Amino acid sequence: MTAQEHNPEPNNPLGIDGIEFVEYATAQPLALGALLEQMGFVPSARHRSREVTLYRQGSMNVIVNADPRALPQSDNEPQSTVISAIALRVRDADAAYRHAIEMGAWAIQTRAGVMELNIPGVHGAGDSILYFVDRFRDFSIYDVDFKPIPNAPANPPALAGLHFFGVVQAIGSDRSPEWIDFYQQLMDFRPLPEGHYFGVLPKGTLLESPCHSFYLQLVEPPDGAAGLQWDEQLIRVGLGTPDVLAAVRELKQRGIVFIDREPAQSSEKGALTQLYKGGVSFELVVSHLDSKHD
């Protein structure tokens, strides 16, 4: 199956139209920022009052939140970097939020937010948040509390046609039915038929967004993983590109290291970077669905 094939058109009750941004919470903003720049992202704006930076590349927005309160508090040794939020672009943010709450989602409590602007959101995997953002008005959410970095390009081009393709989520053993129901009931994501996978890591369950522009991959602990710490959380961002091997070559020239052994060896289907400091990695997936969003 290719990324150009689709399931029958779902209802899309929230009017989802892609990923607006991915947010990382981190205790190591300089290291993460340097990695993002190697991946082709450009620091474009900084928050006026918090230690938060907006990175951009093509249609993608990545927010690096270094506010100490943004990292999840845990009895275990905390990770230095986590995917703390995904913002879904929707037709009407308030309506999407109300629908999600009516369907049983949990409203988030106020915490060290990305912006002072009140962005509606609900609880996701682990300590993560699912935000709802509409971009069909006269201003962008980034215009409110972000200040452009001098001389930084406002819309830096995408390296090798990179765009958001999906997010990988770790889930507990035998929890797939519950998470499938969560995403299907709240947002009308649909599971792909068994055996349909993208990239070089064919495992878990793939859910297609109702707008057909990105996917969620739910991964349970591997067999024989007794004793392995496996928290439910968002663990990796997938980036689509029309030519994986060309993207790998370009990223290698920028210093990115890819896994070169099976089963994750780079191929025309996909590639996986090494695990970088803080637990960050990126997956490349062949995709001809170049985003229509700026």
GUDONU-47385 format. One record per residue (C-alpha): x, z, y; residue number from 1; residue in three letters; chain. Coordinates in Angstrom, 1 decimal, always signed. Each point is the difference from the previous one (the first is absolute). Example, Ala and Ser with C-alpha at 12.3 -4.5 7.8 and 13.67 -1.06 7.14 Angstrom:
! GUDONU-47385
       xx       zz       yy   resi   resn   chain
    +12.3     +7.8     -4.5      1    ALA       A
     +1.4     -0.7     +3.4      2    SER       A
***
This chain:
! GUDONU-47385
       xx       zz       yy   resi   resn   chain
     +0.0     +0.0     +0.0      1    MET       A
     +1.3     -0.8     +3.5      2    THR       A
     -0.8     +1.8     +3.2      3    ALA       A
     -2.2     -2.9     +1.0      4    GLN       A
     -2.6     +0.6     -2.6      5    GLU       A
     -2.8     +2.4     +0.9      6    HIS       A
     -2.8     +2.0     -1.6      7    ASN       A
     -3.6     -0.8     +1.0      8    PRO       A
     -0.7     +0.9     +3.6      9    GLU       A
     -0.8     +3.8     +0.3     10    PRO       A
     -2.2     +1.6     +2.6     11    ASN       A
     +2.9     +1.5     +2.0     12    ASN       A
     -2.2     +2.7     +1.6     13    PRO       A
     +2.8     +1.2     +2.3     14    LEU       A
     +0.9     -3.4     +1.3     15    GLY       A
     +3.6     +0.5     -1.3     16    ILE       A
     +2.4     -2.8     +1.3     17    ASP       A
     +3.5     +1.0     -1.1     18    GLY       A
     +2.5     +2.8     +0.6     19    ILE       A
     +0.4     +0.9     +3.6     20    GLU       A
     +3.1     +2.3     -0.5     21    PHE       A
     +1.8     +2.0     -2.6     22    VAL       A
     +1.3     +3.4     +1.2     23    GLU       A
     +3.1     +1.8     -1.4     24    TYR       A
     +0.5     +3.7     +0.7     25    ALA       A
     +3.6     +0.8     -0.1     26    THR       A
     +2.7     +2.6     +0.7     27    ALA       A
     +2.5     -2.8     +0.2     28    GLN       A
     -1.3     -2.4     +2.6     29    PRO       A
     +3.4     -1.6     +0.8     30    LEU       A
     +0.7     -0.8     -3.6     31    ALA       A
     -3.5     -1.3     -0.6     32    LEU       A
     +0.2     -2.0     +3.2     33    GLY       A
     +3.3     -1.6     -1.0     34    ALA       A
     -1.5     -1.0     -3.3     35    LEU       A
     -3.1     -1.5     +1.6     36    LEU       A
     +2.3     -2.0     +2.3     37    GLU       A
     +1.9     -1.3     -3.0     38    GLN       A
     -3.4     -1.0     -1.5     39    MET       A
     -0.6     -2.1     +3.2     40    GLY       A
     -2.1     +2.4     +2.0     41    PHE       A
     +0.7     +0.5     +3.7     42    VAL       A
     -0.6     +3.3     +1.9     43    PRO       A
     -2.6     -1.1     +2.6     44    SER       A
     -1.4     +3.1     +1.6     45    ALA       A
     +0.3     +3.8     +0.1     46    ARG       A
     -2.7     +2.6     +0.4     47    HIS       A
     -0.2     +1.6     +3.4     48    ARG       A
     +0.0     +3.6     -1.2     49    SER       A
     +0.8     +0.2     -3.7     50    ARG       A
     +3.0     -1.1     -2.1     51    GLU       A
     -1.8     -3.1     -1.3     52    VAL       A
     +1.3     -3.6     +0.1     53    THR       A
     -1.9     -3.3     -0.7     54    LEU       A
     +1.9     -2.6     -1.9     55    TYR       A
     -1.3     -3.6     -0.2     56    ARG       A
     +0.6     -3.2     -2.0     57    GLN       A
     -2.4     -2.9     +0.1     58    GLY       A
     -3.5     +1.3     -0.8     59    SER       A
     +1.4     +3.4     -1.2     60    MET       A
     +0.0     +3.3     +1.8     61    ASN       A
     +1.9     +3.0     -1.4     62    VAL       A
     -0.1     +3.4     +1.7     63    ILE       A
     +2.8     +2.5     -0.5     64    VAL       A
     -1.2     +3.5     +0.7     65    ASN       A
     +2.7     +2.6     +0.3     66    ALA       A
     -2.2     +2.8     +1.2     67    ASP       A
     +0.9     +2.9     -2.4     68    PRO       A
     -3.8     +0.8     -0.4     69    ARG       A
     -0.6     -3.5     -1.4     70    ALA       A
     +1.9     +0.7     -3.3     71    LEU       A
     -2.2     +1.6     -2.7     72    PRO       A
     +0.6     +3.7     -0.6     73    GLN       A
     +0.7     +0.7     -3.6     74    SER       A
     +1.3     +2.8     -2.3     75    ASP       A
     +2.3     -2.6     -1.5     76    ASN       A
     +3.0     -1.3     +1.8     77    GLU       A
     -1.5     -2.4     +2.6     78    PRO       A
     +0.8     -3.7     +0.0     79    GLN       A
     +1.9     -1.0     +3.1     80    SER       A
     -2.1     -3.2     +0.4     81    THR       A
     -3.6     -0.7     -1.2     82    VAL       A
     -2.6     -2.7     +0.6     83    ILE       A
     -2.3     +2.3     +1.9     84    SER       A
     -2.8     -2.5     +1.1     85    ALA       A
     -1.4     -3.4     -0.3     86    ILE       A
     -2.2     -1.4     +2.8     87    ALA       A
     -2.6     -2.5     -1.1     88    LEU       A
     -1.1     -2.6     +2.6     89    ARG       A
     -3.8     +0.1     +0.0     90    VAL       A
     -2.8     -1.6     +1.9     91    ARG       A
     -1.2     +3.4     +1.6     92    ASP       A
     +2.2     +3.1     -0.5     93    ALA       A
     -2.7     +2.5     +0.7     94    ASP       A
     -2.5     -1.7     -2.3     95    ALA       A
     +2.6     -0.3     -2.7     96    ALA       A
     +0.8     +3.7     +0.3     97    TYR       A
     -3.7     +1.0     -0.1     98    ARG       A
     -0.5     -2.1     -3.1     99    HIS       A
     +3.0     +1.4     -1.8    100    ALA       A
     -1.2     +3.6     +0.7    101    ILE       A
     -3.5     -0.8     -1.1    102    GLU       A
     +1.5     -1.3     -3.3    103    MET       A
     +1.8     +3.2     -0.6    104    GLY       A
     +3.4     -0.3     +1.7    105    ALA       A
     +1.6     +3.1     +1.5    106    TRP       A
     +0.5     +0.0     +3.8    107    ALA       A
     +3.6     +0.8     +1.1    108    ILE       A
     +0.8     +3.0     +2.0    109    GLN       A
     +2.0     -0.3     +3.2    110    THR       A
     +3.7     -0.2     -0.6    111    ARG       A
     +3.1     -1.5     +1.5    112    ALA       A
     -1.6     -3.4     +0.5    113    GLY       A
     +1.5     -3.4     +0.5    114    VAL       A
     -1.4     -0.2     +3.5    115    MET       A
     -1.9     +2.2     +2.4    116    GLU       A
     -2.8     -2.6     -0.3    117    LEU       A
     -2.6     +1.4     -2.5    118    ASN       A
     +0.2     -2.4     -2.9    119    ILE       A
     -2.8     +0.8     -2.6    120    PRO       A
     +1.3     +0.5     -3.6    121    GLY       A
     -0.6     +1.6     -3.4    122    VAL       A
     +2.1     +1.6     -2.6    123    HIS       A
     +1.9     -2.4     -2.4    124    GLY       A
     +2.4     +0.7     -2.8    125    ALA       A
     +1.8     +3.3     +0.2    126    GLY       A
     +0.5     +0.9     +3.6    127    ASP       A
     -0.4     -3.6     +1.3    128    SER       A
     -2.6     -1.3     +2.4    129    ILE       A
     -2.1     -3.1     +0.0    130    LEU       A
     -0.6     -1.0     +3.6    131    TYR       A
     -2.6     -2.4     +1.3    132    PHE       A
     +1.0     -2.2     +3.0    133    VAL       A
     -1.9     -2.8     +1.7    134    ASP       A
     +1.8     -2.6     +2.0    135    ARG       A
     -2.9     -2.0     +1.2    136    PHE       A
     +0.0     +1.6     +3.5    137    ARG       A
     +2.0     -0.6     +3.1    138    ASP       A
     +2.9     +2.3     -0.8    139    PHE       A
     +2.3     +0.9     -2.9    140    SER       A
     +0.3     +3.6     -1.2    141    ILE       A
     +3.7     -0.4     +0.8    142    TYR       A
     -0.7     -0.5     +3.7    143    ASP       A
     -1.3     +3.6     +0.3    144    VAL       A
     +2.9     +2.3     -0.6    145    ASP       A
     +2.9     -2.3     -0.8    146    PHE       A
     +2.5     -1.2     +2.6    147    LYS       A
     +1.8     -3.3     -0.8    148    PRO       A
     +3.7     +0.2     -0.6    149    ILE       A
     +1.8     -1.9     +2.8    150    PRO       A
     +1.0     -3.5     -1.0    151    ASN       A
     -1.5     +0.4     -3.5    152    ALA       A
     -2.0     -3.1     -1.1    153    PRO       A
     -3.7     +0.8     +0.0    154    ALA       A
     -0.7     -2.2     -3.0    155    ASN       A
     +3.2     -0.5     -2.1    156    PRO       A
     -0.4     -2.8     -2.6    157    PRO       A
     -0.3     +0.7     -3.7    158    ALA       A
     +3.2     -0.3     -2.1    159    LEU       A
     -0.6     -2.5     -2.8    160    ALA       A
     -3.8     +0.1     +0.6    161    GLY       A
     -0.3     +3.7     -0.9    162    LEU       A
     -3.4     +1.6     +0.3    163    HIS       A
     -1.8     +3.0     -1.5    164    PHE       A
     -1.0     -0.6     -3.6    165    PHE       A
     -0.9     +3.4     -1.2    166    GLY       A
     +0.8     +3.6     -0.7    167    VAL       A
     +0.9     +1.8     -3.2    168    VAL       A
     -1.7     +3.3     -0.7    169    GLN       A
     +1.1     +2.5     -2.6    170    ALA       A
     -3.0     +1.8     -1.7    171    ILE       A
     -0.4     +2.7     -2.6    172    GLY       A
     -0.4     -0.7     -3.8    173    SER       A
     -3.4     -1.5     -0.8    174    ASP       A
     -1.0     +0.1     +3.6    175    ARG       A
     -0.4     -3.8     +0.4    176    SER       A
     -3.8     +0.1     -0.4    177    PRO       A
     -0.4     +2.5     +2.8    178    GLU       A
     +2.3     -1.9     +2.4    179    TRP       A
     -1.6     -3.3     -0.8    180    ILE       A
     -3.4     +1.5     +0.8    181    ASP       A
     +1.4     +1.5     +3.2    182    PHE       A
     +1.2     -3.3     +1.4    183    TYR       A
     -2.9     -2.0     -1.4    184    GLN       A
     -2.8     +2.3     +1.3    185    GLN       A
     +1.6     +0.7     +3.4    186    LEU       A
     +1.4     -3.4     +0.8    187    MET       A
     -1.1     -2.5     -2.7    188    ASP       A
     +3.5     -0.6     -1.4    189    PHE       A
     -0.3     -1.8     -3.3    190    ARG       A
     +2.2     +0.4     -3.1    191    PRO       A
     +1.6     -3.2     -1.2    192    LEU       A
     -0.5     -1.0     -3.6    193    PRO       A
     +2.3     +1.8     -2.4    194    GLU       A
     +3.3     -1.9     -0.4    195    GLY       A
     +0.1     -1.5     +3.5    196    HIS       A
     +3.1     +1.2     +1.9    197    TYR       A
     +2.3     -1.0     +2.8    198    PHE       A
     +3.7     +0.5     +0.5    199    GLY       A
     +2.5     +1.3     -2.6    200    VAL       A
     -1.7     +3.4     -0.8    201    LEU       A
     -3.1     -0.8     -2.0    202    PRO       A
     -1.5     +3.4     -0.5    203    LYS       A
     -3.0     +2.1     +0.9    204    GLY       A
     -3.2     -1.3     +1.6    205    THR       A
     -0.3     -2.5     +2.8    206    LEU       A
     -2.8     +0.2     +2.6    207    LEU       A
     -0.7     -2.9     +2.3    208    GLU       A
     -1.2     +0.7     +3.6    209    SER       A
     -3.4     -1.4     +0.9    210    PRO       A
     +1.8     -2.3     +2.6    211    CYS       A
     +2.3     -1.3     -2.8    212    HIS       A
     +3.1     +0.5     +2.1    213    SER       A
     +1.6     +3.0     -1.7    214    PHE       A
     +0.0     +2.1     -3.1    215    TYR       A
     +0.3     +3.6     -1.2    216    LEU       A
     +2.0     +0.7     -3.2    217    GLN       A
     -0.9     +3.2     -1.9    218    LEU       A
     +2.7     +1.2     -2.3    219    VAL       A
     -0.4     +2.9     -2.4    220    GLU       A
     +3.0     +1.9     -1.4    221    PRO       A
     +2.0     -1.9     -2.6    222    PRO       A
     -0.3     +0.9     -3.7    223    ASP       A
     +2.3     +2.8     -1.0    224    GLY       A
     +0.1     +1.3     +3.6    225    ALA       A
     -0.8     +3.6     -0.9    226    ALA       A
     +1.8     +2.3     +2.4    227    GLY       A
     +0.5     -2.8     +2.6    228    LEU       A
     -1.1     +0.9     +3.5    229    GLN       A
     -2.6     -2.6     +0.7    230    TRP       A
     -2.0     +0.8     +3.1    231    ASP       A
     -3.0     -2.1     +1.1    232    GLU       A
     +1.3     -1.8     +3.1    233    GLN       A
     +0.7     -3.4     +1.5    234    LEU       A
     +3.4     -1.0     -1.2    235    ILE       A
     +0.9     -3.5     +1.0    236    ARG       A
     -1.0     -2.9     +2.3    237    VAL       A
     -0.2     -3.5     -1.4    238    GLY       A
     +0.9     -2.9     +2.3    239    LEU       A
     -1.2     -3.5     -0.7    240    GLY       A
     +2.2     -3.1     +0.6    241    THR       A
     -0.5     -3.7     -1.0    242    PRO       A
     +3.5     -0.2     -1.4    243    ASP       A
     +1.3     +3.2     -1.6    244    VAL       A
     +3.5     -1.2     -0.8    245    LEU       A
     +0.5     -1.3     +3.5    246    ALA       A
     -1.2     +3.3     +1.4    247    ALA       A
     +2.4     +1.9     -2.3    248    VAL       A
     +2.9     -2.1     +1.1    249    ARG       A
     -0.8     +0.6     +3.6    250    GLU       A
     -0.5     +3.7     -0.4    251    LEU       A
     +3.2     +0.3     -2.1    252    LYS       A
     +1.9     -1.5     +3.0    253    GLN       A
     -1.5     +2.8     +2.1    254    ARG       A
     +1.3     +2.6     -2.4    255    GLY       A
     -3.0     +0.7     -2.2    256    ILE       A
     +0.8     +0.8     -3.6    257    VAL       A
     -2.4     -1.3     -2.7    258    PHE       A
     -0.2     +1.3     -3.6    259    ILE       A
     +1.7     -2.6     -2.2    260    ASP       A
     -0.9     +1.2     -3.5    261    ARG       A
     -3.1     -0.5     -2.2    262    GLU       A
     -2.9     +0.5     +0.3    263    PRO       A
     +0.2     +0.0     +3.8    264    ALA       A
     +2.6     -2.8     +0.4    265    GLN       A
     -0.7     -2.3     +2.9    266    SER       A
     -1.9     -3.2     -0.9    267    SER       A
     -2.3     -2.5     +1.6    268    GLU       A
     -2.9     +2.5     -0.7    269    LYS       A
     +1.5     +2.9     +1.8    270    GLY       A
     +2.8     +2.4     +0.7    271    ALA       A
     +0.6     +3.8     +0.5    272    LEU       A
     +2.4     +1.6     +2.3    273    THR       A
     +2.1     +3.0     -1.0    274    GLN       A
     -1.4     +3.5     +0.8    275    LEU       A
     +1.4     +0.8     +3.4    276    TYR       A
     +0.7     +3.4     +1.5    277    LYS       A
     -3.2     +2.0     +0.4    278    GLY       A
     -1.7     -1.8     -3.0    279    GLY       A
     -0.8     -3.2     +1.8    280    VAL       A
     -0.2     -3.4     -1.8    281    SER       A
     -1.6     -3.4     +0.6    282    PHE       A
     -1.4     -2.5     -2.4    283    GLU       A
     -0.2     -3.8     +0.7    284    LEU       A
     -2.8     -2.0     -1.6    285    VAL       A
     -0.5     -3.7     +0.1    286    VAL       A
     -3.0     -0.7     +2.3    287    SER       A
     -1.2     -3.0     +2.0    288    HIS       A
     -2.6     +2.1     +1.9    289    LEU       A
     +1.9     +0.1     +3.2    290    ASP       A
     -2.0     +2.3     +2.3    291    SER       A
     -2.1     -1.5     +2.8    292    LYS       A
     +0.4     +3.1     +2.2    293    HIS       A
     +2.5     +0.5     +2.8    294    ASP       A
***
